Amino acid sequence: MTRYVAFISYSHRNRAQTEWLHGALERFRIPPKLVGKETRLGPVPARLIPIFRDRDELSAADELGDQLRAALAESGHLIVVASPASAASHWVNEEILTYKRMHGEGRVLALIVDGEPWASNMPGREAEEAFPAALRYRIGPDGQLSDQLAEPIAADIRPAGDGKRLGLMKLIAGLTGLRLDDLVQREAQRRARRLTMIATTLGIGMVGTTGLAVYANEQRKFAVEQRQIAEKETAAARAATDYLIGTFELSDPATENPRTVSLVTILGRSAERAREELRNQPEIEARLVTAVGRAYNNLGLLEEAKVALARALPAINRAGPDGAAALVALAETHLKKGELSLGSKRLDDADRLLGADLNSNPAVRARVEAARGSIAYVSANQDEALAAFDRALAFQAADSGADPRERALLLDGRGRILNDLGRFDEAEASLKEANALFVRYRGANHLSTGRNLYALALVAYTAGNYDLAQSRVQQSLSILDKMLDQTNPIWADALSLRGQIYRGQGQLAAADRALEQSIQAYRQVYKGPHYNIGIADFYRAQVALDLGNFSEALKHLESAEQNYEASYGKVHANIGELMVARAVVLARSGRMPEARSQCTAGIAMLNETVGAENSFVKTLKKECDSLQA
């Protein structure tokens, strides 16, 4: 039997925030149009009462006794007020454990008020942990905490989080089963109506005094503006809803089986309908096409992404600042296709739409800088790439409504650059911080978590720890195999790295198989030359050299060079490295004049692109010096 809507578990150090939460929940009235709506939790009530707050209701209890257990048993949800004080509280942990044993994992919610979730995974920041252990981990079949990470639903009222209003809405959505968007839209409309009534009342009561009349006029203007904003958002939501419903309607139910309609079909239909039906609403068209483009990018359908976004360019440009995110998505598509100069041009266009005020649209500006950093990273301009990611993180920090998942992506990208710069400890720290955020906000088996594990494997590989690298890339592939088709470039990246690790471990046959598989996957995705194919071919050449098959090694290096030049042009650090590698093969084949010529050209290109003082360049130069001797 459910007696309480929710049980709030908290530390007394967070008493003020808990009292605010308790009062806000019990005072909140569900918008009338949502009352009675059927959700996965049953019909939506008009009020969220009563809410049980432990140790206020049972002030005489000094242990987790029968009364407290009964209250936990009779509560529909558990809300944990999360903070370092809660994480350190024995009683809060016991309440979570007891509730999970009674009701399972699914109805445990969290409200972050202080500290940092998953900080216990961040070296040096363990004391900031906001989640008690019982919240961080799942309950095993024996009723004890397992080592399997939980994925608690959490709202965040910290200044850099959701804020009180949105945080409260998120909890109410969790308690009722309603969609957050439904609650926010209804609440915005209700607030607009209330402001209108206030302004009208003020206007009637103050019309006799000039100063008060001015005040009333300002209030009416404010109310009108708020109503217009609410109406605009409502219209946008309605247009988006109608669009989505239409997208999922079958064009011909007599011939189209709903069980066989693919996601690719739906995405294609979505992009075309957005262009045709929302041409008079460019802001909405730009938002929806951005989502379609990103979905295509994640699926590895790069040509489809490019076409969908390019066709929408007229609307994107008319949308002003609202179109900038779509241009970033198009730039990311160009980057993935190896079209670096086109990607840079789209980012310049995005900057133009955003305007000169650097305090506006920080979330989109962060994405622009991250994409700029990624292009610099692929172009071997690592210092420039790191500076761009640092700017992106600064924009993200300035965004009051920042999505922590975006921060995770930025930390992940920054970690990859630090790895290339040989700053392995910093790279590891950045990637692990990203991993904690991915696990918290997306889950341990999410695509983002799998890609992050790939990056951590890359750090271990670059640092020469092949066993750790192999363990991490295996974890990555175990996730990616479930999420992606084996022609996806993300899956191919991980397989290519596995081949490189196998070579480092001396498992040459396994290395060649993995690299060949990754090349086949890349070719199906890119439909032409690409630097990723070049990287995998470069390492296949190294395997062939290790096996003493010099002609095979030269063949792979030739293929790698063609793919590099198609993406990078004629001058790039990877091409310089390839020339030195070719010199080594030629020398082993007894073709010394050619070997010396390749070495000289390769070192000259490396000096030009990354500098003579780079430690990697110095290592390759020593190799060339030995050939010259």
C-alpha positions in Angstrom: 0.0 0.0 0.0 1.3 3.5 -0.9 0.6 6.0 1.8 3.2 8.6 0.9 4.0 10.0 -2.5 7.7 10.1 -1.6 10.1 9.7 1.3 12.8 12.4 1.5 16.1 11.2 2.9 18.6 13.8 3.9 21.4 15.0 6.2 20.5 17.6 8.8 23.2 19.8 7.3 20.9 20.2 4.3 17.9 21.0 6.4 17.2 24.3 4.7 17.2 22.8 1.1 15.1 19.9 2.3 12.4 22.2 3.9 12.3 24.1 0.6 11.9 20.9 -1.3 9.2 19.5 1.0 7.2 22.7 0.8 7.6 23.1 -2.9 6.4 19.6 -3.7 3.4 19.7 -1.4 2.3 23.1 -2.6 2.7 22.3 -6.3 -0.6 21.8 -8.2 -0.4 19.7 -11.3 -1.7 21.6 -14.3 -5.4 20.6 -14.7 -5.0 19.3 -18.3 -2.4 16.8 -17.0 -4.4 15.6 -14.0 -5.7 12.0 -14.5 -3.4 11.4 -17.5 -2.3 7.7 -17.6 1.5 7.3 -17.3 3.7 4.3 -16.5 3.1 5.2 -12.8 -0.7 5.3 -13.1 -3.0 8.2 -13.3 -1.5 11.6 -12.5 -2.8 13.1 -9.2 -3.8 16.7 -8.7 -1.4 17.2 -5.7 1.8 15.5 -4.5 0.7 14.9 -0.9 1.7 13.7 1.6 5.5 13.7 1.4 7.3 12.0 4.3 10.4 13.8 5.6 12.3 11.5 8.0 13.4 12.5 11.5 10.8 15.3 11.4 7.9 12.9 11.3 9.8 10.6 13.7 11.7 13.0 15.9 12.0 10.5 18.8 13.6 7.8 16.6 17.4 7.4 16.9 17.7 4.4 14.7 16.2 2.9 11.6 13.4 1.3 13.5 10.0 -0.2 12.6 8.3 3.1 12.1 10.8 4.3 9.7 10.9 1.0 7.8 7.1 1.2 7.6 7.3 4.7 6.1 9.8 3.5 3.6 7.6 0.5 2.7 4.6 2.8 2.2 6.3 5.4 0.0 5.9 5.4 -3.8 9.4 7.0 -4.3 12.6 7.8 -2.4 14.1 11.3 -2.9 17.7 11.6 -1.7 18.9 15.1 -1.0 22.5 14.5 -2.4 25.5 16.3 -0.9 28.8 15.4 0.7 27.0 15.4 4.1 24.5 12.9 2.8 27.2 10.8 1.2 28.9 10.6 4.6 25.7 9.9 6.5 25.2 6.3 7.7 21.5 6.8 8.1 20.9 8.2 4.6 22.8 5.2 3.2 20.8 2.8 5.3 17.5 4.4 4.1 18.5 4.0 0.5 19.6 0.4 1.0 16.3 -0.4 2.8 14.2 1.2 0.2 16.0 -0.5 -2.7 15.5 -3.9 -1.0 11.8 -3.2 -0.6 11.1 -1.6 -4.0 14.0 -2.1 -6.3 16.1 0.5 -8.1 13.5 2.2 -10.4 11.9 4.7 -8.0 14.9 6.2 -6.4 15.4 9.9 -7.3 18.1 12.4 -6.3 18.3 16.1 -5.8 21.9 17.4 -5.9 22.3 20.4 -3.6 26.1 20.4 -3.1 29.3 18.6 -3.9 29.9 16.6 -7.1 28.3 13.3 -8.0 30.9 10.5 -8.7 33.7 12.6 -7.3 34.9 9.5 -5.5 36.2 8.4 -8.9 38.2 11.6 -9.3 41.6 11.5 -7.7 42.0 14.3 -5.1 38.3 15.2 -5.1 36.9 12.2 -3.2 35.7 14.5 -0.3 33.3 16.2 -2.8 31.3 13.1 -3.4 27.6 13.9 -3.3 26.1 10.4 -3.8 26.0 7.9 -1.0 27.4 4.5 -1.9 23.9 2.9 -1.9 22.9 5.5 -4.5 25.9 4.9 -6.7 25.7 1.1 -6.9 23.0 -1.4 -7.5 21.7 -4.0 -5.1 22.7 -7.6 -5.8 20.5 -10.7 -5.6 21.7 -11.2 -2.0 20.4 -7.7 -1.0 23.9 -6.3 -0.6 25.5 -3.6 -2.7 27.1 -5.0 -5.8 30.0 -3.4 -7.9 27.5 -2.6 -10.7 27.1 1.1 -11.2 23.5 2.4 -10.7 22.1 5.2 -12.9 20.1 7.3 -10.5 17.7 9.9 -11.9 19.0 13.2 -10.6 17.9 16.8 -10.6 20.5 19.5 -9.8 19.7 22.8 -8.1 23.4 23.9 -7.8 24.1 27.3 -9.5 25.7 25.6 -12.4 23.0 22.9 -12.6 19.3 23.0 -13.4 18.3 25.8 -11.0 15.5 25.4 -8.4 12.6 25.7 -10.8 13.8 23.2 -13.5 15.2 20.9 -10.8 11.8 20.8 -9.1 10.1 20.1 -12.5 12.5 17.2 -13.1 11.6 15.6 -9.7 7.9 16.1 -10.3 8.3 14.5 -13.7 10.0 11.5 -12.0 7.3 11.3 -9.3 4.4 11.4 -11.8 5.7 9.7 -14.9 4.9 12.9 -16.9 7.3 14.2 -19.6 9.4 17.1 -18.4 8.5 19.1 -21.6 4.8 18.7 -20.8 5.3 20.1 -17.3 7.5 22.9 -18.4 5.1 24.0 -21.2 2.0 23.9 -18.9 3.8 25.7 -16.2 5.0 28.4 -18.6 1.5 29.0 -19.8 0.1 29.1 -16.2 2.8 31.6 -15.2 2.0 33.8 -18.2 -1.7 33.8 -17.3 -0.9 34.7 -13.7 1.3 37.6 -14.7 -1.4 38.9 -17.0 -3.9 38.9 -14.2 -1.5 40.6 -11.9 -0.8 43.3 -14.4 -4.5 43.8 -15.1 -5.2 44.1 -11.4 -2.4 46.5 -10.9 -3.5 48.6 -13.9 -7.1 48.9 -12.5 -6.0 49.7 -8.9 -3.3 52.2 -9.8 -4.7 54.2 -12.7 -5.2 57.3 -10.5 -1.5 57.9 -9.8 0.9 58.8 -12.6 3.9 57.0 -11.1 1.8 53.9 -10.3 0.2 54.0 -13.8 3.7 53.9 -15.3 4.5 51.0 -13.1 1.3 49.2 -14.1 2.1 49.8 -17.7 5.5 48.3 -17.2 3.9 45.3 -15.5 1.4 44.9 -18.4 4.3 45.1 -20.9 6.2 42.5 -18.9 3.1 40.3 -18.8 2.5 40.7 -22.5 6.2 39.8 -23.2 5.9 36.7 -21.0 2.7 35.7 -22.6 4.2 36.1 -26.1 7.2 34.0 -25.1 4.9 31.3 -23.7 2.7 31.4 -26.8 5.8 31.3 -29.0 7.2 28.3 -27.1 3.8 26.6 -27.1 3.4 27.2 -30.9 7.0 25.8 -31.4 6.2 22.8 -29.2 2.9 22.2 -31.1 4.6 22.5 -34.5 7.4 20.1 -33.4 4.8 17.6 -32.0 2.8 17.7 -35.2 5.9 17.2 -37.2 7.1 14.2 -35.1 3.6 12.6 -35.2 3.5 13.0 -39.0 7.0 11.6 -39.3 6.0 8.4 -37.6 2.8 8.0 -39.5 3.0 5.3 -42.2 2.8 6.7 -45.7 0.8 3.6 -46.8 -0.4 1.3 -44.0 -1.5 -1.2 -46.6 2.0 -1.7 -47.9 4.4 -0.5 -45.1 4.8 -2.9 -42.1 5.4 -0.9 -38.9 7.8 -3.6 -37.6 10.1 -3.2 -40.6 10.2 0.6 -40.9 13.9 1.4 -40.1 15.3 4.3 -38.2 17.1 5.4 -41.4 13.7 5.6 -43.2 12.3 7.7 -40.4 15.2 10.1 -40.4 15.0 10.5 -44.1 11.3 11.2 -43.9 12.0 13.7 -41.0 14.5 15.8 -42.9 12.3 16.0 -46.0 9.2 16.9 -44.1 11.0 19.5 -42.0 12.2 21.2 -45.2 8.8 21.2 -46.9 6.4 21.8 -44.0 8.4 24.2 -41.7 9.8 26.5 -44.4 7.9 29.4 -42.8 9.3 28.6 -39.3 13.1 28.5 -39.9 14.0 28.4 -36.2 12.0 25.2 -35.7 13.2 23.7 -39.0 16.8 24.5 -38.0 16.4 22.8 -34.6 14.8 19.7 -36.0 17.2 19.3 -38.9 20.1 19.7 -36.4 18.7 16.7 -34.5 18.4 14.7 -37.7 21.9 15.6 -38.8 23.4 14.5 -35.5 21.5 11.3 -35.5 22.8 10.5 -39.0 26.4 11.4 -37.8 26.1 9.0 -34.8 24.9 6.2 -37.1 27.9 6.8 -39.4 25.5 7.9 -42.3 27.6 10.9 -43.2 26.4 11.5 -46.7 22.8 11.5 -45.5 23.7 13.9 -42.8 25.5 16.2 -45.3 22.5 16.2 -47.7 19.9 16.8 -45.0 21.8 19.7 -43.5 22.9 21.2 -46.8 19.3 21.2 -48.1 18.2 23.1 -45.0 20.8 25.9 -45.4 18.4 28.5 -46.6 16.2 28.1 -43.4 19.3 27.8 -41.3 20.6 31.1 -42.4 17.2 32.8 -42.0 17.0 31.4 -38.4 19.8 33.7 -37.3 21.5 32.6 -34.0 19.1 29.6 -33.8 20.7 28.3 -37.0 24.2 28.2 -35.7 23.9 24.7 -34.0 22.9 23.3 -37.4 26.0 24.7 -39.0 28.1 23.1 -36.2 26.4 19.7 -37.0 27.3 20.2 -40.7 30.9 21.1 -39.8 31.1 17.9 -37.7 29.9 16.0 -40.7 32.6 17.5 -42.9 35.1 16.7 -40.2 34.1 13.0 -40.1 34.3 12.8 -43.9 37.8 14.3 -43.8 36.7 17.6 -45.5 38.5 19.8 -43.0 38.5 23.1 -45.0 34.7 22.8 -45.5 34.2 22.1 -41.8 36.2 25.2 -40.9 34.1 27.3 -43.3 30.9 26.2 -41.7 32.2 27.1 -38.3 33.0 30.6 -39.6 29.4 30.8 -40.8 28.2 29.7 -37.4 30.2 32.5 -35.8 28.6 35.0 -38.2 25.1 33.9 -37.2 25.9 34.0 -33.5 27.2 37.6 -33.7 29.8 39.6 -31.9 28.4 39.3 -28.3 30.5 36.5 -26.8 28.1 36.4 -23.8 25.2 35.2 -25.9 24.5 31.5 -26.7 27.4 30.1 -24.6 26.2 26.4 -25.2 26.4 26.8 -29.0 29.7 28.8 -28.8 31.1 25.9 -26.8 30.2 23.5 -29.6 31.7 25.8 -32.2 35.0 25.8 -30.3 35.0 22.1 -29.7 34.5 21.4 -33.4 37.2 23.9 -34.2 39.5 22.1 -31.8 38.7 18.7 -33.4 39.6 20.0 -36.8 42.9 21.4 -35.4 43.5 18.0 -33.7 43.0 16.1 -37.0 45.3 18.6 -38.7 48.0 17.9 -36.1 47.8 21.4 -34.7 47.6 20.1 -31.1 48.4 23.3 -29.3 45.7 25.1 -31.2 43.3 22.2 -30.6 43.9 22.4 -26.8 43.4 26.1 -26.8 40.1 25.7 -28.6 38.8 23.0 -26.1 39.8 25.2 -23.2 37.7 28.0 -24.7 34.9 25.6 -25.2 35.0 24.6 -21.5 35.0 28.3 -20.5 31.9 28.9 -22.6 30.3 25.8 -21.1 31.1 27.0 -17.6 29.5 30.3 -18.3 26.2 28.6 -19.4 23.8 28.7 -16.4 21.7 25.9 -18.0 24.7 23.8 -19.1 24.2 20.1 -19.8 26.8 18.1 -17.9 26.8 15.6 -20.7 28.2 18.4 -23.0 31.0 19.0 -20.4 31.8 15.3 -20.5 32.2 15.4 -24.3 34.5 18.4 -24.0 36.6 16.7 -21.3 36.8 13.6 -23.5 38.0 15.6 -26.5 40.5 17.5 -24.4 41.9 14.3 -23.0 42.6 12.9 -26.5 44.6 16.1 -27.3 46.6 15.9 -24.1 47.4 12.3 -25.0 48.8 13.4 -28.4 50.9 16.0 -26.6 52.4 13.3 -24.4 50.8 14.6 -21.2 49.5 11.2 -20.2 48.6 11.9 -16.6 46.6 15.0 -17.5 44.9 13.1 -20.4 44.0 10.2 -18.0 42.5 12.6 -15.4 40.4 14.5 -18.0 39.1 11.3 -19.6 38.3 9.7 -16.2 36.4 12.8 -15.2 34.5 12.5 -18.5 33.9 8.8 -17.8 32.3 9.6 -14.4 29.9 12.1 -16.0 29.0 9.7 -18.9 28.3 6.9 -16.5 26.2 9.1 -14.3 24.2 10.9 -17.0 24.1 8.3 -19.8 24.9 5.0 -18.1 27.7 2.4 -18.0 26.6 0.8 -21.3 26.0 4.0 -23.3 27.7 4.7 -26.7 29.4 7.8 -25.2 30.9 5.6 -22.4 32.1 3.1 -25.0 33.8 5.8 -27.0 35.4 7.2 -23.8 36.8 3.8 -22.9 38.3 3.8 -26.4 40.1 7.1 -25.6 41.3 5.7 -22.3 42.7 2.7 -24.1 44.5 5.0 -26.5 46.2 6.8 -23.6 47.4 3.5 -22.2 48.6 2.3 -25.6 50.5 5.6 -26.3 52.1 5.4 -22.9 53.2 1.8 -23.7 50.9 0.0 -21.2 49.6 -2.6 -23.8 47.9 -4.9 -21.3 45.8 -2.0 -19.8 45.1 -0.7 -23.3 43.9 -4.2 -24.4 41.6 -4.4 -21.3 40.1 -1.0 -22.0 39.6 -1.5 -25.7 37.8 -4.8 -25.0 35.5 -3.0 -22.6 34.9 -0.4 -25.3 34.1 -3.0 -28.0 31.8 -4.9 -25.7 29.6 -1.8 -25.5 30.0 -0.7 -29.1 29.2 -4.2 -30.4 25.7 -3.9 -28.8 25.1 -0.4 -30.1 26.5 -0.1 -33.5 26.6 -1.9 -36.9 30.0 -3.2 -37.8 30.3 -0.6 -40.5 30.1 2.3 -38.1 33.3 4.4 -38.0 33.2 4.6 -34.2 33.3 0.7 -34.1 36.0 0.7 -36.7 38.2 3.2 -34.7 38.1 0.8 -31.7 39.0 -2.2 -33.9 41.8 -0.3 -35.5 43.2 0.6 -32.1 42.9 -3.1 -31.1 45.0 -4.0 -34.1 47.7 -1.5 -33.0 47.7 -2.9 -29.5 48.0 -6.5 -30.8 51.1 -5.4 -32.7 52.5 -3.9 -29.5 51.9 -7.2 -27.8 53.6 -9.1 -30.6 50.4 -10.8 -31.8 51.0 -10.0 -35.5 48.4 -12.2 -37.1 45.6 -10.9 -34.8 46.8 -7.4 -35.4 46.6 -7.7 -39.2 43.1 -9.2 -39.0 41.8 -6.5 -36.8 43.3 -3.7 -39.0 42.0 -5.3 -42.2 38.5 -5.5 -40.7 38.6 -1.9 -39.6 39.7 -0.8 -43.2 36.7 -2.7 -44.7 34.4 -1.0 -42.3 35.8 2.5 -43.0 35.6 1.9 -46.8 31.9 1.1 -46.5 31.3 4.3 -44.5 33.4 6.8 -46.4 32.9 5.5 -49.9 36.3 6.9 -50.9 39.7 7.9 -49.4 39.9 9.0 -45.8 42.6 9.6 -43.2 41.2 6.9 -40.9 41.8 4.3 -43.7 45.3 5.7 -44.0 46.0 5.3 -40.3 44.9 1.6 -40.3 46.9 1.0 -43.5 50.0 2.6 -41.9 49.8 0.1 -39.0 49.2 -2.8 -41.4 52.5 -1.7 -43.1 54.2 -1.9 -39.7 52.9 -5.5 -39.1 54.1 -6.5 -42.6 57.5 -5.1 -41.8 57.6 -7.0 -38.5 56.9 -10.2 -40.5 59.7 -9.3 -43.0 57.2 -8.9 -45.9 58.7 -5.7 -47.4 56.7 -5.5 -50.6 53.5 -5.8 -48.6 54.6 -3.1 -46.3 55.3 -0.7 -49.2 52.0 -1.5 -50.7 50.1 -0.5 -47.5 52.2 2.6 -47.1 51.3 3.7 -50.6 47.6 3.2 -49.8 48.0 5.1 -46.6 49.7 8.0 -48.4 46.9 8.3 -50.9 44.3 8.4 -48.1 46.2 10.9 -46.1 46.7 13.3 -49.1 43.0 13.1 -49.9 42.1 14.4 -46.4 45.1 16.5 -45.4 46.7 17.7 -48.6 50.3 17.2 -49.5 51.8 18.4 -46.2 50.9 16.9 -42.8 52.7 15.4 -39.8 51.2 11.9 -40.6 52.7 12.1 -44.1 56.1 13.0 -42.7 55.9 10.0 -40.3 54.9 7.8 -43.2 57.9 8.9 -45.2 60.3 7.9 -42.4 58.5 4.5 -42.1 58.9 4.0 -45.8 62.6 4.8 -45.5 63.0 2.1 -42.9 61.3 -0.5 -45.2 63.4 0.6 -48.2 66.6 0.4 -46.1 65.7 -3.2 -44.9 65.1 -4.0 -48.6 68.6 -2.7 -49.4 67.4 0.3 -51.3 69.5 2.8 -49.4 69.5 5.9 -51.7 65.8 5.9 -51.8 65.6 5.3 -48.1 67.9 8.4 -47.4 65.8 10.5 -49.7 62.5 9.6 -48.0 64.0 10.2 -44.6 65.3 13.7 -45.6 61.8 14.6 -47.0 60.0 13.1 -44.0 62.0 15.0 -41.4 61.7 18.2 -43.3 57.9 17.9 -43.3 57.8 17.0 -39.6 60.0 20.0 -38.8 57.5 22.2 -40.8 54.4 20.8 -39.2 55.1 20.0 -35.6 58.6 21.4 -35.1 62.1 20.1 -34.7 61.9 20.2 -30.9 59.0 17.8 -30.7 60.1 14.6 -28.9 58.5 12.3 -31.4 60.3 14.1 -34.3 63.6 13.8 -32.5 63.1 10.1 -32.1 62.4 9.7 -35.8 65.4 11.9 -36.7 67.7 9.6 -34.8 66.3 6.7 -36.9 67.0 8.7 -40.0 70.5 9.6 -38.8 71.3 6.0 -38.4 70.3 5.3 -42.0 72.4 8.2 -43.3 75.4 6.7 -41.5 
